[in-house]
């Protein structure tokens, strides 16, 4: 599924225009992005959690030349799948009734 397909589904399910549905989807994604940029953790029950992992600097190697390079510290988004989603994808019945 891509973003335009998600907008289409939101539009159909909520019976709003595609433009309004796109605004809602963009608002959610923008809010999540801003929260993670601040270092906040996002937890969506039944889906999973998003967090920011910080990696320190290290000496890496250029795969083409074999030359050593210094890699700067960085922060990257990390998603941890929730148990309910994991079970549903695996075909197991939901633990909630």
Secondary structure, DSSP 8 states (H G I E B T S, - for coil): --HHHHHHHHHHHHT--HHHHHHHHHHHHHHHHHHHHTT--EEETTTEEEEEEEE--EEEE-TTT--EEEE--EEEEEEEE-HHHHHHHTT---S--
